Amino acid sequence: MGETLQIDRIRCDGHGLCAELLPELVSLDEWGYPIMKAGTVPASLVEHARRAVDACPVLALRLARSLQLGRVDAS
């Protein structure tokens, strides 16, 4: 089980704090809105991701737990 960083695009005003606090996972588009890297947040960045979530002035970010399902080969 891991955590993914999710954004509510309706709430986001493009302040850019998430990209400043977590540049490893968040970049900004040409209008200043965040683009998230797909996948789970690496364990080494979870605390940084929590800080970015807490710092968002419009509460547009959240960390969600995700299930990582293993692959099953049909051999």
N, CA, C and O atoms as a Tripos MOL2 file, in Angstrom:
@<TRIPOS>MOLECULE
protein
  300   299    75     0     0
PROTEIN
NO_CHARGES

@<TRIPOS>ATOM
      1 N           0.8560   -1.1760    0.0000 N.3       1 MET1
      2 CA          0.0000    0.0000    0.0000 C.3       1 MET1
      3 C           0.8980    1.2340    0.0000 C.2       1 MET1
      4 O           1.8950    1.2790    0.7200 O.2       1 MET1
      5 N           0.5490    2.2240   -0.7980 N.am      2 GLY2
      6 CA          1.2940    3.4660   -0.8720 C.3       2 GLY2
      7 C           0.3450    4.6470   -0.8340 C.2       2 GLY2
      8 O          -0.8580    4.4860   -0.6310 O.2       2 GLY2
      9 N           0.8820    5.8070   -1.0260 N.am      3 GLU3
     10 CA          0.0710    7.0170   -1.0460 C.3       3 GLU3
     11 C           0.2700    7.7370   -2.3660 C.2       3 GLU3
     12 O           1.3770    7.7710   -2.9050 O.2       3 GLU3
     13 N          -0.7950    8.3070   -2.8800 N.am      4 THR4
     14 CA         -0.7110    9.0970   -4.0980 C.3       4 THR4
     15 C          -1.1060   10.5330   -3.7780 C.2       4 THR4
     16 O          -1.9410   10.7870   -2.9100 O.2       4 THR4
     17 N          -0.5030   11.4440   -4.4790 N.am      5 LEU5
     18 CA         -0.8160   12.8560   -4.3290 C.3       5 LEU5
     19 C          -1.8850   13.2060   -5.3490 C.2       5 LEU5
     20 O          -1.7070   12.9830   -6.5470 O.2       5 LEU5
     21 N          -2.9910   13.7530   -4.8760 N.am      6 GLN6
     22 CA         -4.1110   14.0840   -5.7540 C.3       6 GLN6
     23 C          -4.4320   15.5620   -5.6450 C.2       6 GLN6
     24 O          -4.2170   16.1880   -4.6060 O.2       6 GLN6
     25 N          -4.9490   16.1070   -6.7340 N.am      7 ILE7
     26 CA         -5.3060   17.5190   -6.7560 C.3       7 ILE7
     27 C          -6.7580   17.6920   -7.1700 C.2       7 ILE7
     28 O          -7.2550   17.0000   -8.0590 O.2       7 ILE7
     29 N          -7.4220   18.6180   -6.5160 N.am      8 ASP8
     30 CA         -8.7740   19.0160   -6.9000 C.3       8 ASP8
     31 C          -8.6040   20.2080   -7.8460 C.2       8 ASP8
     32 O          -8.3770   21.3350   -7.4040 O.2       8 ASP8
     33 N          -8.7150   19.9520   -9.1240 N.am      9 ARG9
     34 CA         -8.4580   20.9920  -10.1290 C.3       9 ARG9
     35 C          -9.4830   22.1240  -10.0930 C.2       9 ARG9
     36 O          -9.1990   23.2260  -10.5630 O.2       9 ARG9
     37 N         -10.6470   21.8710   -9.5510 N.am     10 ILE10
     38 CA        -11.6580   22.9270   -9.4120 C.3      10 ILE10
     39 C         -11.2250   23.9190   -8.3240 C.2      10 ILE10
     40 O         -11.3690   25.1300   -8.4880 O.2      10 ILE10
     41 N         -10.7020   23.4030   -7.2300 N.am     11 ARG11
     42 CA        -10.2760   24.2630   -6.1150 C.3      11 ARG11
     43 C          -8.9740   24.9980   -6.3720 C.2      11 ARG11
     44 O          -8.7860   26.1160   -5.8910 O.2      11 ARG11
     45 N          -8.0790   24.3860   -7.1210 N.am     12 CYS12
     46 CA         -6.7310   24.9290   -7.2990 C.3      12 CYS12
     47 C          -6.7780   26.3030   -7.9720 C.2      12 CYS12
     48 O          -7.4470   26.4900   -8.9880 O.2      12 CYS12
     49 N          -6.0490   27.2630   -7.3810 N.am     13 ASP13
     50 CA         -5.9490   28.6120   -7.9290 C.3      13 ASP13
     51 C          -4.5800   28.8800   -8.5560 C.2      13 ASP13
     52 O          -4.3130   29.9870   -9.0220 O.2      13 ASP13
     53 N          -3.7190   27.8650   -8.5650 N.am     14 GLY14
     54 CA         -2.4170   28.0220   -9.1940 C.3      14 GLY14
     55 C          -1.4170   28.8320   -8.3940 C.2      14 GLY14
     56 O          -0.6060   29.5500   -8.9790 O.2      14 GLY14
     57 N          -1.4510   28.7370   -7.0670 N.am     15 HIS15
     58 CA         -0.4860   29.4640   -6.2340 C.3      15 HIS15
     59 C           0.9310   28.9330   -6.4070 C.2      15 HIS15
     60 O           1.8900   29.6960   -6.2930 O.2      15 HIS15
     61 N           1.0810   27.6410   -6.6790 N.am     16 GLY16
     62 CA          2.3870   27.0590   -6.9520 C.3      16 GLY16
     63 C           3.1940   26.6130   -5.7540 C.2      16 GLY16
     64 O           4.3380   26.1890   -5.9170 O.2      16 GLY16
     65 N           2.6380   26.6940   -4.5480 N.am     17 LEU17
     66 CA          3.3890   26.2700   -3.3610 C.3      17 LEU17
     67 C           3.7400   24.7920   -3.4180 C.2      17 LEU17
     68 O           4.8100   24.3920   -2.9570 O.2      17 LEU17
     69 N           2.8620   23.9830   -3.9740 N.am     18 CYS18
     70 CA          3.1170   22.5410   -4.0530 C.3      18 CYS18
     71 C           4.3720   22.2640   -4.8710 C.2      18 CYS18
     72 O           5.1740   21.4060   -4.5010 O.2      18 CYS18
     73 N           4.5470   22.9730   -5.9640 N.am     19 ALA19
     74 CA          5.7270   22.7700   -6.8060 C.3      19 ALA19
     75 C           6.9930   23.2750   -6.1230 C.2      19 ALA19
     76 O           8.0710   22.7170   -6.3300 O.2      19 ALA19
     77 N           6.8760   24.3130   -5.3180 N.am     20 GLU20
     78 CA          8.0410   24.8200   -4.5820 C.3      20 GLU20
     79 C           8.4610   23.8520   -3.4910 C.2      20 GLU20
     80 O           9.6530   23.6450   -3.2600 O.2      20 GLU20
     81 N           7.4720   23.2530   -2.8150 N.am     21 LEU21
     82 CA          7.7610   22.3610   -1.7000 C.3      21 LEU21
     83 C           8.0640   20.9280   -2.1350 C.2      21 LEU21
     84 O           8.7120   20.1840   -1.3980 O.2      21 LEU21
     85 N           7.6090   20.5390   -3.3090 N.am     22 LEU22
     86 CA          7.7580   19.1550   -3.7610 C.3      22 LEU22
     87 C           8.0820   19.0950   -5.2550 C.2      22 LEU22
     88 O           7.3210   18.5230   -6.0360 O.2      22 LEU22
     89 N           9.2090   19.6840   -5.6500 N.am     23 PRO23
     90 CA          9.5400   19.7270   -7.0780 C.3      23 PRO23
     91 C           9.8150   18.3580   -7.6870 C.2      23 PRO23
     92 O           9.7800   18.2090   -8.9090 O.2      23 PRO23
     93 N          10.0860   17.3600   -6.8550 N.am     24 GLU24
     94 CA         10.3360   16.0100   -7.3580 C.3      24 GLU24
     95 C           9.0780   15.3870   -7.9620 C.2      24 GLU24
     96 O           9.1680   14.5190   -8.8290 O.2      24 GLU24
     97 N           7.9000   15.8330   -7.5020 N.am     25 LEU25
     98 CA          6.6430   15.2270   -7.9590 C.3      25 LEU25
     99 C           5.6970   16.2060   -8.6370 C.2      25 LEU25
    100 O           4.7420   15.7920   -9.2940 O.2      25 LEU25
    101 N           5.9530   17.4990   -8.4830 N.am     26 VAL26
    102 CA          5.0170   18.4910   -9.0130 C.3      26 VAL26
    103 C           5.7730   19.5050   -9.8790 C.2      26 VAL26
    104 O           6.7890   20.0620   -9.4630 O.2      26 VAL26
    105 N           5.2650   19.7250  -11.0670 N.am     27 SER27
    106 CA          5.7720   20.8070  -11.9090 C.3      27 SER27
    107 C           4.5730   21.7010  -12.2500 C.2      27 SER27
    108 O           3.4260   21.3400  -11.9880 O.2      27 SER27
    109 N           4.8470   22.8540  -12.8290 N.am     28 LEU28
    110 CA          3.7670   23.7890  -13.1620 C.3      28 LEU28
    111 C           3.6400   23.9200  -14.6700 C.2      28 LEU28
    112 O           4.6330   23.8970  -15.3970 O.2      28 LEU28
    113 N           2.3970   24.0590  -15.1300 N.am     29 ASP29
    114 CA          2.1870   24.2940  -16.5590 C.3      29 ASP29
    115 C           2.4010   25.7760  -16.8620 C.2      29 ASP29
    116 O           2.7670   26.5450  -15.9730 O.2      29 ASP29
    117 N           2.1770   26.1710  -18.0950 N.am     30 GLU30
    118 CA          2.4520   27.5580  -18.4920 C.3      30 GLU30
    119 C           1.5570   28.5860  -17.8020 C.2      30 GLU30
    120 O           1.8660   29.7780  -17.8220 O.2      30 GLU30
    121 N           0.4550   28.1480  -17.1920 N.am     31 TRP31
    122 CA         -0.4370   29.0640  -16.4690 C.3      31 TRP31
    123 C          -0.2170   29.0160  -14.9610 C.2      31 TRP31
    124 O          -0.8860   29.7240  -14.2090 O.2      31 TRP31
    125 N           0.7270   28.1760  -14.5200 N.am     32 GLY32
    126 CA          1.0310   28.0840  -13.0950 C.3      32 GLY32
    127 C           0.2570   27.0280  -12.3460 C.2      32 GLY32
    128 O           0.2890   26.9950  -11.1160 O.2      32 GLY32
    129 N          -0.4430   26.1600  -13.0630 N.am     33 TYR33
    130 CA         -1.2020   25.0880  -12.4080 C.3      33 TYR33
    131 C          -0.3570   23.8190  -12.3420 C.2      33 TYR33
    132 O           0.4420   23.5520  -13.2400 O.2      33 TYR33
    133 N          -0.5350   23.0380  -11.2750 N.am     34 PRO34
    134 CA          0.3360   21.8840  -11.0580 C.3      34 PRO34
    135 C           0.0650   20.7140  -12.0010 C.2      34 PRO34
    136 O          -1.0680   20.4380  -12.3980 O.2      34 PRO34
    137 N           1.1650   20.0430  -12.3380 N.am     35 ILE35
    138 CA          1.1320   18.7850  -13.0700 C.3      35 ILE35
    139 C           1.8120   17.7680  -12.1680 C.2      35 ILE35
    140 O           2.9880   17.9120  -11.8370 O.2      35 ILE35
    141 N           1.0710   16.7380  -11.7700 N.am     36 MET36
    142 CA          1.5870   15.7320  -10.8470 C.3      36 MET36
    143 C           2.1840   14.5600  -11.6070 C.2      36 MET36
    144 O           1.6600   14.1520  -12.6430 O.2      36 MET36
    145 N           3.2800   14.0210  -11.0900 N.am     37 LYS37
    146 CA          3.8220   12.7810  -11.6330 C.3      37 LYS37
    147 C           2.8910   11.6490  -11.2250 C.2      37 LYS37
    148 O           2.4060   11.6100  -10.0940 O.2      37 LYS37
    149 N           2.6480   10.7460  -12.1350 N.am     38 ALA38
    150 CA          1.7660    9.6080  -11.8540 C.3      38 ALA38
    151 C           2.4740    8.6190  -10.9230 C.2      38 ALA38
    152 O           3.7020    8.5450  -10.8950 O.2      38 ALA38
    153 N           1.6990    7.8820  -10.1830 N.am     39 GLY39
    154 CA          2.2390    6.8410   -9.3220 C.3      39 GLY39
    155 C           2.1970    7.2050   -7.8540 C.2      39 GLY39
    156 O           1.6920    8.2580   -7.4640 O.2      39 GLY39
    157 N           2.7330    6.3180   -7.0620 N.am     40 THR40
    158 CA          2.7350    6.5280   -5.6190 C.3      40 THR40
    159 C           3.8920    7.4330   -5.2050 C.2      40 THR40
    160 O           4.9000    7.5460   -5.9030 O.2      40 THR40
    161 N           3.7210    8.0570   -4.0780 N.am     41 VAL41
    162 CA          4.7530    8.9380   -3.5200 C.3      41 VAL41
    163 C           5.8260    8.0470   -2.8850 C.2      41 VAL41
    164 O           5.5010    7.2160   -2.0370 O.2      41 VAL41
    165 N           7.0800    8.1970   -3.2710 N.am     42 PRO42
    166 CA          8.1510    7.4100   -2.6450 C.3      42 PRO42
    167 C           8.2030    7.6750   -1.1420 C.2      42 PRO42
    168 O           7.9240    8.7820   -0.6810 O.2      42 PRO42
    169 N           8.5630    6.6450   -0.3950 N.am     43 ALA43
    170 CA          8.6140    6.7600    1.0700 C.3      43 ALA43
    171 C           9.4930    7.9210    1.5190 C.2      43 ALA43
    172 O           9.2010    8.5690    2.5240 O.2      43 ALA43
    173 N          10.5610    8.1850    0.7860 N.am     44 SER44
    174 CA         11.4730    9.2610    1.1690 C.3      44 SER44
    175 C          10.8610   10.6550    0.9980 C.2      44 SER44
    176 O          11.3850   11.6310    1.5360 O.2      44 SER44
    177 N           9.7400   10.7540    0.2440 N.am     45 LEU45
    178 CA          9.1110   12.0540   -0.0090 C.3      45 LEU45
    179 C           7.7530   12.2260    0.6660 C.2      45 LEU45
    180 O           7.1140   13.2660    0.5030 O.2      45 LEU45
    181 N           7.3080   11.2360    1.4130 N.am     46 VAL46
    182 CA          5.9750   11.3120    2.0210 C.3      46 VAL46
    183 C           5.8550   12.5100    2.9580 C.2      46 VAL46
    184 O           4.8450   13.2130    2.9230 O.2      46 VAL46
    185 N           6.8590   12.7570    3.7920 N.am     47 GLU47
    186 CA          6.7880   13.9040    4.7140 C.3      47 GLU47
    187 C           6.7520   15.2240    3.9480 C.2      47 GLU47
    188 O           6.0340   16.1430    4.3410 O.2      47 GLU47
    189 N           7.5080   15.3300    2.8730 N.am     48 HIS48
    190 CA          7.4860   16.5400    2.0430 C.3      48 HIS48
    191 C           6.1070   16.7080    1.3890 C.2      48 HIS48
    192 O           5.5960   17.8220    1.2760 O.2      48 HIS48
    193 N           5.5240   15.6000    0.9650 N.am     49 ALA49
    194 CA          4.1920   15.6480    0.3570 C.3      49 ALA49
    195 C           3.1580   16.1110    1.3830 C.2      49 ALA49
    196 O           2.2600   16.8850    1.0530 O.2      49 ALA49
    197 N           3.2820   15.6430    2.6120 N.am     50 ARG50
    198 CA          2.3450   16.0810    3.6700 C.3      50 ARG50
    199 C           2.4820   17.5780    3.9280 C.2      50 ARG50
    200 O           1.4870   18.2670    4.1570 O.2      50 ARG50
    201 N           3.7080   18.0760    3.8910 N.am     51 ARG51
    202 CA          3.9150   19.5210    4.0720 C.3      51 ARG51
    203 C           3.2740   20.3120    2.9380 C.2      51 ARG51
    204 O           2.6700   21.3600    3.1680 O.2      51 ARG51
    205 N           3.4050   19.8110    1.7240 N.am     52 ALA52
    206 CA          2.7900   20.4850    0.5780 C.3      52 ALA52
    207 C           1.2700   20.4820    0.7090 C.2      52 ALA52
    208 O           0.6220   21.4860    0.4110 O.2      52 ALA52
    209 N           0.7010   19.3740    1.1460 N.am     53 VAL53
    210 CA         -0.7540   19.2940    1.3590 C.3      53 VAL53
    211 C          -1.1780   20.3070    2.4160 C.2      53 VAL53
    212 O          -2.1530   21.0360    2.2270 O.2      53 VAL53
    213 N          -0.4490   20.3530    3.5240 N.am     54 ASP54
    214 CA         -0.7850   21.2790    4.6130 C.3      54 ASP54
    215 C          -0.6170   22.7410    4.2040 C.2      54 ASP54
    216 O          -1.3290   23.6060    4.7120 O.2      54 ASP54
    217 N           0.3140   23.0270    3.2950 N.am     55 ALA55
    218 CA          0.6090   24.4150    2.8990 C.3      55 ALA55
    219 C          -0.3400   24.9540    1.8390 C.2      55 ALA55
    220 O          -0.3880   26.1650    1.6220 O.2      55 ALA55
    221 N          -1.0920   24.0900    1.1780 N.am     56 CYS56
    222 CA         -1.9630   24.5590    0.0950 C.3      56 CYS56
    223 C          -3.0070   25.5370    0.6440 C.2      56 CYS56
    224 O          -3.8060   25.1620    1.5030 O.2      56 CYS56
    225 N          -3.0100   26.7770    0.1630 N.am     57 PRO57
    226 CA         -3.9120   27.7880    0.7290 C.3      57 PRO57
    227 C          -5.3860   27.5430    0.4170 C.2      57 PRO57
    228 O          -6.2530   28.0900    1.0980 O.2      57 PRO57
    229 N          -5.6860   26.7410   -0.5890 N.am     58 VAL58
    230 CA         -7.0970   26.4910   -0.9320 C.3      58 VAL58
    231 C          -7.4890   25.0270   -0.7110 C.2      58 VAL58
    232 O          -8.5610   24.5940   -1.1350 O.2      58 VAL58
    233 N          -6.6090   24.2690   -0.0420 N.am     59 LEU59
    234 CA         -6.8710   22.8610    0.2930 C.3      59 LEU59
    235 C          -7.1920   22.0130   -0.9330 C.2      59 LEU59
    236 O          -8.0980   21.1800   -0.9090 O.2      59 LEU59
    237 N          -6.4340   22.2390   -2.0070 N.am     60 ALA60
    238 CA         -6.6800   21.5130   -3.2470 C.3      60 ALA60
    239 C          -5.8740   20.2110   -3.3470 C.2      60 ALA60
    240 O          -6.1120   19.4070   -4.2490 O.2      60 ALA60
    241 N          -4.9390   20.0040   -2.4430 N.am     61 LEU61
    242 CA         -4.1210   18.7900   -2.4680 C.3      61 LEU61
    243 C          -4.5360   17.8330   -1.3740 C.2      61 LEU61
    244 O          -5.0030   18.2330   -0.3080 O.2      61 LEU61
    245 N          -4.3510   16.5360   -1.6700 N.am     62 ARG62
    246 CA         -4.5450   15.5410   -0.6260 C.3      62 ARG62
    247 C          -3.6910   14.3250   -0.9270 C.2      62 ARG62
    248 O          -3.3630   14.0350   -2.0780 O.2      62 ARG62
    249 N          -3.3410   13.6250    0.1370 N.am     63 LEU63
    250 CA         -2.6490   12.3520    0.0130 C.3      63 LEU63
    251 C          -3.6870   11.2640    0.2120 C.2      63 LEU63
    252 O          -4.4030   11.2530    1.2130 O.2      63 LEU63
    253 N          -3.7640   10.3610   -0.7330 N.am     64 ALA64
    254 CA         -4.7390    9.2790   -0.6480 C.3      64 ALA64
    255 C          -3.9970    7.9510   -0.6310 C.2      64 ALA64
    256 O          -3.0280    7.7570   -1.3650 O.2      64 ALA64
    257 N          -4.4590    7.0520    0.2060 N.am     65 ARG65
    258 CA         -3.8710    5.7120    0.2300 C.3      65 ARG65
    259 C          -4.3320    4.9530   -0.9960 C.2      65 ARG65
    260 O          -5.4920    5.0350   -1.4000 O.2      65 ARG65
    261 N          -3.4180    4.2250   -1.5720 N.am     66 SER66
    262 CA         -3.7600    3.4460   -2.7570 C.3      66 SER66
    263 C          -3.2730    2.0190   -2.5760 C.2      66 SER66
    264 O          -2.2430    1.7690   -1.9490 O.2      66 SER66
    265 N          -4.0130    1.1160   -3.1230 N.am     67 LEU67
    266 CA         -3.6160   -0.2850   -3.0870 C.3      67 LEU67
    267 C          -2.7270   -0.5580   -4.2830 C.2      67 LEU67
    268 O          -3.0430   -0.1590   -5.4040 O.2      67 LEU67
    269 N          -1.6520   -1.2140   -4.0540 N.am     68 GLN68
    270 CA         -0.7800   -1.6210   -5.1530 C.3      68 GLN68
    271 C          -1.0110   -3.1030   -5.3710 C.2      68 GLN68
    272 O          -0.5530   -3.9440   -4.5970 O.2      68 GLN68
    273 N          -1.7240   -3.4010   -6.4300 N.am     69 LEU69
    274 CA         -2.0450   -4.7890   -6.7120 C.3      69 LEU69
    275 C          -0.9070   -5.4400   -7.4860 C.2      69 LEU69
    276 O          -0.3730   -4.8600   -8.4320 O.2      69 LEU69
    277 N          -0.5500   -6.6230   -7.0830 N.am     70 GLY70
    278 CA          0.4960   -7.3490   -7.7990 C.3      70 GLY70
    279 C          -0.0340   -7.9380   -9.0850 C.2      70 GLY70
    280 O          -1.2320   -8.1790   -9.2370 O.2      70 GLY70
    281 N           0.8780   -8.1640  -10.0050 N.am     71 ARG71
    282 CA          0.5080   -8.7720  -11.2790 C.3      71 ARG71
    283 C           0.3850  -10.2730  -11.1160 C.2      71 ARG71
    284 O           1.1700  -10.9020  -10.4050 O.2      71 ARG71
    285 N          -0.5810  -10.8220  -11.7630 N.am     72 VAL72
    286 CA         -0.7420  -12.2700  -11.7450 C.3      72 VAL72
    287 C          -0.5270  -12.7690  -13.1610 C.2      72 VAL72
    288 O          -1.2280  -12.3620  -14.0880 O.2      72 VAL72
    289 N           0.4560  -13.6610  -13.3230 N.am     73 ASP73
    290 CA          0.7050  -14.2400  -14.6450 C.3      73 ASP73
    291 C          -0.2240  -15.4230  -14.8600 C.2      73 ASP73
    292 O          -0.4260  -16.2360  -13.9570 O.2      73 ASP73
    293 N          -0.7800  -15.5180  -16.0410 N.am     74 ALA74
    294 CA         -1.7150  -16.5950  -16.3490 C.3      74 ALA74
    295 C          -1.0050  -17.7680  -17.0130 C.2      74 ALA74
    296 O          -1.5470  -18.3680  -17.9410 O.2      74 ALA74
    297 N           0.1930  -18.1040  -16.5560 N.am     75 SER75
    298 CA          0.9660  -19.1930  -17.1690 C.3      75 SER75
    299 C           0.5390  -20.5300  -16.6240 C.2      75 SER75
    300 O           1.0790  -21.5610  -17.0240 O.2      75 SER75
@<TRIPOS>BOND
     1     1     2 1
     2     2     3 1
     3     3     4 2
     4     3     5 am
     5     5     6 1
     6     6     7 1
     7     7     8 2
     8     7     9 am
     9     9    10 1
    10    10    11 1
    11    11    12 2
    12    11    13 am
    13    13    14 1
    14    14    15 1
    15    15    16 2
    16    15    17 am
    17    17    18 1
    18    18    19 1
    19    19    20 2
    20    19    21 am
    21    21    22 1
    22    22    23 1
    23    23    24 2
    24    23    25 am
    25    25    26 1
    26    26    27 1
    27    27    28 2
    28    27    29 am
    29    29    30 1
    30    30    31 1
    31    31    32 2
    32    31    33 am
    33    33    34 1
    34    34    35 1
    35    35    36 2
    36    35    37 am
    37    37    38 1
    38    38    39 1
    39    39    40 2
    40    39    41 am
    41    41    42 1
    42    42    43 1
    43    43    44 2
    44    43    45 am
    45    45    46 1
    46    46    47 1
    47    47    48 2
    48    47    49 am
    49    49    50 1
    50    50    51 1
    51    51    52 2
    52    51    53 am
    53    53    54 1
    54    54    55 1
    55    55    56 2
    56    55    57 am
    57    57    58 1
    58    58    59 1
    59    59    60 2
    60    59    61 am
    61    61    62 1
    62    62    63 1
    63    63    64 2
    64    63    65 am
    65    65    66 1
    66    66    67 1
    67    67    68 2
    68    67    69 am
    69    69    70 1
    70    70    71 1
    71    71    72 2
    72    71    73 am
    73    73    74 1
    74    74    75 1
    75    75    76 2
    76    75    77 am
    77    77    78 1
    78    78    79 1
    79    79    80 2
    80    79    81 am
    81    81    82 1
    82    82    83 1
    83    83    84 2
    84    83    85 am
    85    85    86 1
    86    86    87 1
    87    87    88 2
    88    87    89 am
    89    89    90 1
    90    90    91 1
    91    91    92 2
    92    91    93 am
    93    93    94 1
    94    94    95 1
    95    95    96 2
    96    95    97 am
    97    97    98 1
    98    98    99 1
    99    99   100 2
   100    99   101 am
   101   101   102 1
   102   102   103 1
   103   103   104 2
   104   103   105 am
   105   105   106 1
   106   106   107 1
   107   107   108 2
   108   107   109 am
   109   109   110 1
   110   110   111 1
   111   111   112 2
   112   111   113 am
   113   113   114 1
   114   114   115 1
   115   115   116 2
   116   115   117 am
   117   117   118 1
   118   118   119 1
   119   119   120 2
   120   119   121 am
   121   121   122 1
   122   122   123 1
   123   123   124 2
   124   123   125 am
   125   125   126 1
   126   126   127 1
   127   127   128 2
   128   127   129 am
   129   129   130 1
   130   130   131 1
   131   131   132 2
   132   131   133 am
   133   133   134 1
   134   134   135 1
   135   135   136 2
   136   135   137 am
   137   137   138 1
   138   138   139 1
   139   139   140 2
   140   139   141 am
   141   141   142 1
   142   142   143 1
   143   143   144 2
   144   143   145 am
   145   145   146 1
   146   146   147 1
   147   147   148 2
   148   147   149 am
   149   149   150 1
   150   150   151 1
   151   151   152 2
   152   151   153 am
   153   153   154 1
   154   154   155 1
   155   155   156 2
   156   155   157 am
   157   157   158 1
   158   158   159 1
   159   159   160 2
   160   159   161 am
   161   161   162 1
   162   162   163 1
   163   163   164 2
   164   163   165 am
   165   165   166 1
   166   166   167 1
   167   167   168 2
   168   167   169 am
   169   169   170 1
   170   170   171 1
   171   171   172 2
   172   171   173 am
   173   173   174 1
   174   174   175 1
   175   175   176 2
   176   175   177 am
   177   177   178 1
   178   178   179 1
   179   179   180 2
   180   179   181 am
   181   181   182 1
   182   182   183 1
   183   183   184 2
   184   183   185 am
   185   185   186 1
   186   186   187 1
   187   187   188 2
   188   187   189 am
   189   189   190 1
   190   190   191 1
   191   191   192 2
   192   191   193 am
   193   193   194 1
   194   194   195 1
   195   195   196 2
   196   195   197 am
   197   197   198 1
   198   198   199 1
   199   199   200 2
   200   199   201 am
   201   201   202 1
   202   202   203 1
   203   203   204 2
   204   203   205 am
   205   205   206 1
   206   206   207 1
   207   207   208 2
   208   207   209 am
   209   209   210 1
   210   210   211 1
   211   211   212 2
   212   211   213 am
   213   213   214 1
   214   214   215 1
   215   215   216 2
   216   215   217 am
   217   217   218 1
   218   218   219 1
   219   219   220 2
   220   219   221 am
   221   221   222 1
   222   222   223 1
   223   223   224 2
   224   223   225 am
   225   225   226 1
   226   226   227 1
   227   227   228 2
   228   227   229 am
   229   229   230 1
   230   230   231 1
   231   231   232 2
   232   231   233 am
   233   233   234 1
   234   234   235 1
   235   235   236 2
   236   235   237 am
   237   237   238 1
   238   238   239 1
   239   239   240 2
   240   239   241 am
   241   241   242 1
   242   242   243 1
   243   243   244 2
   244   243   245 am
   245   245   246 1
   246   246   247 1
   247   247   248 2
   248   247   249 am
   249   249   250 1
   250   250   251 1
   251   251   252 2
   252   251   253 am
   253   253   254 1
   254   254   255 1
   255   255   256 2
   256   255   257 am
   257   257   258 1
   258   258   259 1
   259   259   260 2
   260   259   261 am
   261   261   262 1
   262   262   263 1
   263   263   264 2
   264   263   265 am
   265   265   266 1
   266   266   267 1
   267   267   268 2
   268   267   269 am
   269   269   270 1
   270   270   271 1
   271   271   272 2
   272   271   273 am
   273   273   274 1
   274   274   275 1
   275   275   276 2
   276   275   277 am
   277   277   278 1
   278   278   279 1
   279   279   280 2
   280   279   281 am
   281   281   282 1
   282   282   283 1
   283   283   284 2
   284   283   285 am
   285   285   286 1
   286   286   287 1
   287   287   288 2
   288   287   289 am
   289   289   290 1
   290   290   291 1
   291   291   292 2
   292   291   293 am
   293   293   294 1
   294   294   295 1
   295   295   296 2
   296   295   297 am
   297   297   298 1
   298   298   299 1
   299   299   300 2
@<TRIPOS>SUBSTRUCTURE
     1 MET1         2 RESIDUE 1 A MET
     2 GLY2         6 RESIDUE 1 A GLY
     3 GLU3        10 RESIDUE 1 A GLU
     4 THR4        14 RESIDUE 1 A THR
     5 LEU5        18 RESIDUE 1 A LEU
     6 GLN6        22 RESIDUE 1 A GLN
     7 ILE7        26 RESIDUE 1 A ILE
     8 ASP8        30 RESIDUE 1 A ASP
     9 ARG9        34 RESIDUE 1 A ARG
    10 ILE10       38 RESIDUE 1 A ILE
    11 ARG11       42 RESIDUE 1 A ARG
    12 CYS12       46 RESIDUE 1 A CYS
    13 ASP13       50 RESIDUE 1 A ASP
    14 GLY14       54 RESIDUE 1 A GLY
    15 HIS15       58 RESIDUE 1 A HIS
    16 GLY16       62 RESIDUE 1 A GLY
    17 LEU17       66 RESIDUE 1 A LEU
    18 CYS18       70 RESIDUE 1 A CYS
    19 ALA19       74 RESIDUE 1 A ALA
    20 GLU20       78 RESIDUE 1 A GLU
    21 LEU21       82 RESIDUE 1 A LEU
    22 LEU22       86 RESIDUE 1 A LEU
    23 PRO23       90 RESIDUE 1 A PRO
    24 GLU24       94 RESIDUE 1 A GLU
    25 LEU25       98 RESIDUE 1 A LEU
    26 VAL26      102 RESIDUE 1 A VAL
    27 SER27      106 RESIDUE 1 A SER
    28 LEU28      110 RESIDUE 1 A LEU
    29 ASP29      114 RESIDUE 1 A ASP
    30 GLU30      118 RESIDUE 1 A GLU
    31 TRP31      122 RESIDUE 1 A TRP
    32 GLY32      126 RESIDUE 1 A GLY
    33 TYR33      130 RESIDUE 1 A TYR
    34 PRO34      134 RESIDUE 1 A PRO
    35 ILE35      138 RESIDUE 1 A ILE
    36 MET36      142 RESIDUE 1 A MET
    37 LYS37      146 RESIDUE 1 A LYS
    38 ALA38      150 RESIDUE 1 A ALA
    39 GLY39      154 RESIDUE 1 A GLY
    40 THR40      158 RESIDUE 1 A THR
    41 VAL41      162 RESIDUE 1 A VAL
    42 PRO42      166 RESIDUE 1 A PRO
    43 ALA43      170 RESIDUE 1 A ALA
    44 SER44      174 RESIDUE 1 A SER
    45 LEU45      178 RESIDUE 1 A LEU
    46 VAL46      182 RESIDUE 1 A VAL
    47 GLU47      186 RESIDUE 1 A GLU
    48 HIS48      190 RESIDUE 1 A HIS
    49 ALA49      194 RESIDUE 1 A ALA
    50 ARG50      198 RESIDUE 1 A ARG
    51 ARG51      202 RESIDUE 1 A ARG
    52 ALA52      206 RESIDUE 1 A ALA
    53 VAL53      210 RESIDUE 1 A VAL
    54 ASP54      214 RESIDUE 1 A ASP
    55 ALA55      218 RESIDUE 1 A ALA
    56 CYS56      222 RESIDUE 1 A CYS
    57 PRO57      226 RESIDUE 1 A PRO
    58 VAL58      230 RESIDUE 1 A VAL
    59 LEU59      234 RESIDUE 1 A LEU
    60 ALA60      238 RESIDUE 1 A ALA
    61 LEU61      242 RESIDUE 1 A LEU
    62 ARG62      246 RESIDUE 1 A ARG
    63 LEU63      250 RESIDUE 1 A LEU
    64 ALA64      254 RESIDUE 1 A ALA
    65 ARG65      258 RESIDUE 1 A ARG
    66 SER66      262 RESIDUE 1 A SER
    67 LEU67      266 RESIDUE 1 A LEU
    68 GLN68      270 RESIDUE 1 A GLN
    69 LEU69      274 RESIDUE 1 A LEU
    70 GLY70      278 RESIDUE 1 A GLY
    71 ARG71      282 RESIDUE 1 A ARG
    72 VAL72      286 RESIDUE 1 A VAL
    73 ASP73      290 RESIDUE 1 A ASP
    74 ALA74      294 RESIDUE 1 A ALA
    75 SER75      298 RESIDUE 1 A SER
